[in-house]
Amino acid sequence: MAFDFIAAALAKRRNAGLLRTRHTVDSAAGPMIEIAGQHYINFSSNDYLAMRRSSVVMQAWVDGISEYGGGSGASPLVTGYTNAHQALEEYLASELKRDKVLLFNSGFAANQAVCQALFSQSNIKNNDLIIADKIMHASFIEGAQASKAKLTRFKHNDITHLQRLLNSADKQQAQNTLVATEGVFSMDGDEAPLGQIVASIKQTEAWLMVDDAHGFGTLGKHGRGVIETHNLSQQQVPILMATFGKAIGTAGAFVAGSHDFIDYLINFARHYIYSTAMPAAQAYATLMSLQAKQSADRRNILVERIQEFKFLANKAGLTLMPSNTAIQPLLIGDAQQTLDASEKLKALGLWVTAIRYPTVPKHTDRLRITLTAGHDSRDIVALVDALQLVLLNEKNT
């Protein structure tokens, strides 16, 4: 029977306890969400600065819709590119000290577009190479695998291994080499050693691409992410990608780089050329969020919550993965045990998502705890108390 693999694949996932399902959020207020009539403190949101429901962002959406309407009506190369899109791109380019910026509908589309445009079939004879961190986001890895370049991966944050691969690339005379990493890793929460990576590729002709989806907005004095904290120039990081759907509180993404690189994407990135542009109201709301004065205060609050959580978790005897960011994973290592822990936390009024294979490697199943500026100290205390009860006390009984 045609496509009979569908039922078999679902059954296999279900039997392994790895079947993904969705939960309908009926309402949200502050750090609270309501699902199926029950209320939970949400520790699974990427809305790190709690900007999504801020008066600044919500009012900007209203004003933007009033001015521009609900949608863009066309691709950006037809009539979908407005002065709102242009203003956002120019503001980002100025803040990030990049020549130009290009907007995308999602980080997934942006990463795929870069891989497709740089390593398309027309370049197949160039012996191109992509060297990516082992736990680079799936959106980039899938784009790299679908490209005509050879994909190789270095051990997570392992500069020695990266250097070996770069040396090998030189010997193989790779025509175009792209090194790719995340600024803040989405599932582990740790940061890439960008200074060392930049130093490793300095003597080569390789380009460095940084996906800063989880650092942009939260890191740096002005919230411009790892590029700001490491003071990295366009020459050091020719390709920067980041998203608006996390700390900024809206949606969409951007790629920043040189004039020629962005113009090349405009002409050859099919994900950009053949997609309807993001709504102009969304671009306007994003710009207002980026310019909001309260963002600095919210970044300071987020830092306080991270410090409180790590201190209390350590005091309680909980073993966290090494992270100083809003992403604080707690490794369990077994899919079913991770699911069970997540369900027990729900029974205590806390929503903490279980992350399992294939999202993360086998036997690294974890609770992915995310902290936001919307949490207060009482929420952090409640979280640590619940984790201690579920993970430590039950283990000892």
N, C-alpha and C positions, 0 to 999 in steps of 0.2 A: 504494500500500500504506500502511496506517495507520502513522503514526509512523516513516516511512522516513527522516525527517530525522536520526534518531539515528545511524545508520551513517554518513551523509554528514558530520555534525558531527564525529564521532570521526576520520574519515579526514582531514578538513581540519586538525584539530589535529595529527594524527600527521604529516602531510606538512609542516607548518610547524615541526615539532620542538617543539611546545608541549603534547604530550599528557602529562597528569599520571598518575603511577603511584605505588603504595605500596611500601614496603619493610618487611618483617617484622623487628622487633627481637627477637632470640631471648633476649638477656640484657643486663643493664646493671649496672655497678658503678662508682661514682664517675663520672668523666667518660668512661668507656669504654662502648662499646656493641658488641654482636656481631650482625652481619647476614650471613646466608648463609655462616656458618662463618668469617667474617673479623672481626677486631677493629679498632675505630677509636676515635680520640679524637673525642668528639662536640663540634663547634662549631656545632650547629644547635638546641640546646635552649633553651627559654624558662624553664627551671628555674634562674633567675638566682642564687638563694642556695643552690642544691643542697639544698633542704629536702625534696624529694620522697621521697628514700630516707633521710632523717635518722631517727635513733632516736626523736626526739620525735614526728614525724608518723606513722611506722609503728606505734609503740606506741599512739598515740592512736586510730588506725584499729581496732586490735585491741580496745582498751577500749571504743570506741564501738559496735562490732559486738556485743560481749558485752552491752552495756547496751541497745542499741536495735534490734539485728538488722540485716539487710542492706539493707533498703529502707524507704521511708517509708510505703508502702501506700496512699497517697491524695494528692489535691491538698491544698495548704496550707489551703484554705478548707473542707475536709471534716474529715479527721482526720490530715493529714500534717504539721501544724505542731506541733513538740514544744518542750520546754523547751530543747533543744540549739539549735534554730533561733533561739528567742527570745534566748538568751544571746549568740549570735554577733551578732545584729542590734543588741542593746543595747550590746555592747562596741564595735562599729564606730561606732555613733552617738556614743558618748562620746568615743572617740579622735579622730574626725573633726570633732567639734563640730557635729554635725548633729542635727536633731530626731529623725528616724527613718531606718531602713534597711530595705530589702526585698531578700530573697535570690532569685536566679534560677539556673537550671541551667547557663547559659552566658552569656558576654558577648554573643554573637550574639543570644540571646533577649532579653537586657536592653535592648540598643539597639533592637531591633525593637519591643519592648513600649512603650518610651517614645514612639517615632514613632507607633505605632498608637493609643495611648491619647490622646495630645495632639492628634493631627491625624486623627481618625477622620471618617467620613462625616457625622456629626452636626454637625461644625464647618465643613462645606464652604462655607457662606455668609460665613464670617468673614474671608476674604481672608488666610489664614494664610501665613507665610513661614518657610522654613528656610534659613539661610545657613551653609554648612559649608566647612571647609578643603578645598581641592582634593584632598588625598590622605587625607581622612578614611577610616576603615576601612570596608570593604565592608558589614559588618553594619549600620552606620548608614545608609550611602548607599542601600542597597536598601530599608531600612525607610522612609526619607524618600521615595524614588521611589514606593513603594507607597501612601503616605499621600495625603491630599487637599490637602496644603499645596503651595505652589510651592517647588521646590528650586532654589537658586542657590548657586554655589560661588566662594569667593575664592581668589586665587592663594596657594600654600602660604606660610603665615606672613607674608603681605603685609598689614600693618596699613592702609596707604593704600587698598588695594583693598577691604578690609573696610569701612572708613569710608565709601567711596563707596556701597557696597551698603546700608549702614545708612541713609545719607542718602536714598537712593532709596526705601527701605522706608518712611521717614517720609512722603515725598511721596505714596507710593501708599496711605498710611494703612492699612498692614497691621495687622490686628486683633491677631494674636499672632505674634511673631517669636522664633525660637530660633536662636542662634548656637552652632555645634557645632565642637569641635576635640578633638584628642587631646592628652594631657599629654606623652607620649613617642610619637613616630610609629613604628609597628610595622615599617615597611620601611626607613625612613631613619635612625631612631635619634636624630634631633634633637628638641628640645623646643619646645613652643609658647611664644611670648612672652606669657604669660598676663597679666602686669602691664599690658602695652599693650592687650591685648584687653579686659580689664576696664575700662580707662580709656576705650576707644573706645565701649563700650556704656553707660557710666555715665549719660550724658545722655539715653538712650533708655529705652523700656519693655521692651526685649528681654531675654530670659533667656539665660544662658550655660550650656551643657552641656559637661562635660569627660569624655572617655573616657580614664581613666588606667590602662588594662590593663597597660601596660609600665613605668609609673613606680611604681605602688603596690607597696610592699614593698622597693623598692630605693632610693628617693630620700627624703631627709629624715632628721633625726636619729633618729626613731623609725620610719622606714620607711613613713610614711603618704602618701608620694607628693608630687605637685606641689602639692597643697593645703597640705601642710605647708611645703614649701620656699618657697612664695610667700605663705604665711600668708593664705590666701583664705577668707573667711567664707561662710556659707550664702547670705547676701544677694548676694555677688559671684558665686558659682557655685551657682545654685539646684538644678542637677542634676549629680550626680557619679556616674559609673559606673566600676567597677573589677572586676578578676577575681582569682580564687584559683588559677588553673591555671598561673600563671607563678612569680613570686617566692615565693608562699606554699606552693606544692608540693602543692596538693590539686586541687580543681576547683570550678566554679561561678562566680557573680558576684553583685554587689549594685548597687543604686541607692540613693543617699542624698539626702535633701532635707527639705523642711518636713513638718509633720504632715499638712497638707491634701494636699500633692502625693503622699505615699506612700499615704495613704488613698484618694486618687483612683486610683492604680495598682491597689491591692487590689480596687477595685470595677470598673475599666474596662480594665485591661491583660489582654487575652485570653491572652497567653503565660504569664501568672502564674496566672490563674484556672483554665485548662483543662490545666495540666501537673501531673504528679505531682511532689510536692516532692522536693528533693534528699534523699538519705538522711540521717537524723539523725546517723549515725556520721561522715558527711562534714562536716557542720556542726561536730561536736565536734572532729574532727581539724584543721579549719581554725582554730578558736578556739585550740587548743593551739599551732599553728604561729605564729599572730599573737602569742601571749604568750611564745614561746620566748626565753629570755635570749640564746642564741647567735646570734640573728638580727643583732644589732648588730655582732658580730665578723665575721659573714659579709658584711655590707654593706661593712665596711672592707676585707676581702680582695678583694671584687669591685672596689672602687675601685682597689686596687693592681694588679689584673690588667688593668684598662682602661688605666691609665697605662703599664704595662709594654708592652702591645701597641702603643699609639699611638707610644710612643718608639721601639720596635724597628722598627715598620713605616715610620716616617718616616726612620729611619737607613738602612733597606734601600732606600729610594726608592719605596715603595709609596704610591699616592695614595688616601687614604681620603675618604669623604664626611664632612662636618662633624657629628660626634657625640661627646658625652662620656658616653654611656650604654653599657650592656652590648651594645647593637646596633651593630655596626661594619660597615656595608656597604662593599663594594669594587665600584665601578661598572665594568662591562665594556662594556655597550651593545649586545651582539649575543647573541641567544638561544643559537645553536649554540656560539659561543665560550665562553659562560658554562657551558653543559653540559659542554663538553670540559674546561674548567678544573676543574669539580667532580669529574669522573671521574679526572682526573690526581691530584687531591688524595686521592681515595679509594685510589688505587694506592700512595700514600705513607702510608696509614694514618690519614687525617684525613677526617672527615665534615663537609663544608661544603656546604650546600644551594644549588643554583642557583635564583634567583628570576627568573621571566620574565613577560612579558606573558601573560595579562591581569592577573596579580596586581599588577604594576607597569606604568606607562605604557610604550608602545613605545619601544625604543632606550634604556631605562634598566635593562636586564637586569643583574643583579648577583649577587655572592656575598654572602649575608647571614650574616655571622659573628656569632655570639653567644657572649659570654664569661660564665662563671659563677664563683662562689666555689669550685666543685669543681675548677677547673683550678689547677695549680701553675705556677710560673715556667718549668719545663722544657716544659710543654705550650705555653706562649706562644712560647717560643723555637722549638720544633718547627713551630708554625703559621707563623711569619714566615719561617723558612727554606724551608718548602715553598711558600709563596706567592711568595717571591722566585724559586725554581727554576721554578715553573710559569708565572708571569706575566711575569717580567723576563728571566731567562736565556734562555728559549725564544724570546722576542721578539727577542733580539739575535743568535740563531743562524740 
